Amino acid sequence: MPLVRYRKVVILGHRSVGKTSLAHQFVKGEFLECYDPTVENAYSKIVTLGKDEFHLHLVDTAGQDEYSILPYSFIVGIHGYVLVYSVTSLHSFHIIENLYQKLHQGHGKTQLPVVLVGNKADLSSDREVQAVQGKKLAESWGATFMESSAREHQLTQSIFTRVIQEIARVENSYEQDHRCCLM
Ligand SMILES: Nc1nc2c(ncn2[C@@H]2O[C@H](COP(=O)(O)OP(=O)(O)OP(=O)(O)O)[C@@H](O)[C@H]2O)c(=O)[nH]1
């Protein structure tokens, strides 16, 4: 029987960017039309990647702004992050830059397993953030970037499988950096 590895991932971003909709589409396979502000919610799903199985625990958080203080529970015991902005809101893009800085300070690490998501890409006529801006920001963090729409199940699957892969990639790079060398 394959070993099931536990991965806890926090979804963060400004209000109404689609955090709940992405998690709900991924876990339940349906799009939420209505907007109901989140306080905090959790989702679980078993994800199979090749021969490996993961118990993915998703924490869907309340919308953050530039003044939000991130609680320790968003730092300690968290394996990875999905940081979401809406391509229809430049403000939400600025908030995500600010959130990343707070996470970075909280962890005190040079590299964090992060997938940066520009959501609501289906609303092309309302676009305020270009894909190239998201790509550039993610590159500056050494993170992965994707645009998505919570209407598309396949896209949400790519986001959450990608964050599992990012966690493994960052863990491996730390192991290599800290490998003991006998002289
Ligand atoms: N067209 C479109 N609408 C979306 C998308 N994602 C979310 N929405 C809509 O945007 C609104 C807000 O979505 P939520 O998922 O509740 O946003 P949230 O980030 O969880 O909001 P908070 O709980 O306030 O932090 C809802 O009306 C959704 O139907 C998307 O990809 N495309």
PDBQT file of the ligand as one rigid body, heavy atoms in Angstrom, charges set to zero:
ROOT
HETATM    1  N1  LIG A 201     -16.085  34.956 -13.533  1.00  0.00    +0.000 N 
HETATM    2  C1  LIG A 201     -15.469  34.466 -12.455  1.00  0.00    +0.000 A 
HETATM    3  N2  LIG A 201     -15.975  34.684 -11.234  1.00  0.00    +0.000 NA
HETATM    4  C2  LIG A 201     -15.321  34.154 -10.174  1.00  0.00    +0.000 A 
HETATM    5  C3  LIG A 201     -14.141  33.368 -10.307  1.00  0.00    +0.000 A 
HETATM    6  N3  LIG A 201     -13.743  32.982  -9.081  1.00  0.00    +0.000 NA
HETATM    7  C4  LIG A 201     -14.630  33.494  -8.211  1.00  0.00    +0.000 A 
HETATM    8  N4  LIG A 201     -15.582  34.197  -8.864  1.00  0.00    +0.000 N 
HETATM    9  C5  LIG A 201     -16.714  34.923  -8.253  1.00  0.00    +0.000 C 
HETATM   10  O1  LIG A 201     -16.169  35.937  -7.411  1.00  0.00    +0.000 OA
HETATM   11  C6  LIG A 201     -16.957  36.059  -6.203  1.00  0.00    +0.000 C 
HETATM   12  C7  LIG A 201     -16.048  35.882  -4.994  1.00  0.00    +0.000 C 
HETATM   13  O2  LIG A 201     -15.560  34.550  -4.985  1.00  0.00    +0.000 OA
HETATM   14  P1  LIG A 201     -15.054  33.834  -3.648  1.00  0.00    +0.000 P 
HETATM   15  O3  LIG A 201     -14.553  32.515  -4.043  1.00  0.00    +0.000 OA
HETATM   16  O4  LIG A 201     -16.096  33.873  -2.593  1.00  0.00    +0.000 OA
HETATM   17  O5  LIG A 201     -13.868  34.804  -3.245  1.00  0.00    +0.000 OA
HETATM   18  P2  LIG A 201     -12.941  34.748  -1.928  1.00  0.00    +0.000 P 
HETATM   19  O6  LIG A 201     -11.593  35.170  -2.346  1.00  0.00    +0.000 OA
HETATM   20  O7  LIG A 201     -13.049  33.419  -1.253  1.00  0.00    +0.000 OA
HETATM   21  O8  LIG A 201     -13.619  35.881  -1.036  1.00  0.00    +0.000 OA
HETATM   22  P3  LIG A 201     -13.406  36.180   0.564  1.00  0.00    +0.000 P 
HETATM   23  O9  LIG A 201     -14.096  35.095   1.314  1.00  0.00    +0.000 OA
HETATM   24  O10 LIG A 201     -14.024  37.534   0.754  1.00  0.00    +0.000 OA
HETATM   25  O11 LIG A 201     -11.953  36.251   0.844  1.00  0.00    +0.000 OA
HETATM   26  C8  LIG A 201     -18.066  35.024  -6.303  1.00  0.00    +0.000 C 
HETATM   27  O12 LIG A 201     -19.228  35.666  -6.776  1.00  0.00    +0.000 OA
HETATM   28  C9  LIG A 201     -17.558  34.016  -7.350  1.00  0.00    +0.000 C 
HETATM   29  O13 LIG A 201     -18.606  33.417  -8.091  1.00  0.00    +0.000 OA
HETATM   30  C10 LIG A 201     -13.625  33.148 -11.631  1.00  0.00    +0.000 A 
HETATM   31  O14 LIG A 201     -12.584  32.514 -11.851  1.00  0.00    +0.000 OA
HETATM   32  N5  LIG A 201     -14.337  33.721 -12.653  1.00  0.00    +0.000 N 
ENDROOT
TORSDOF 0
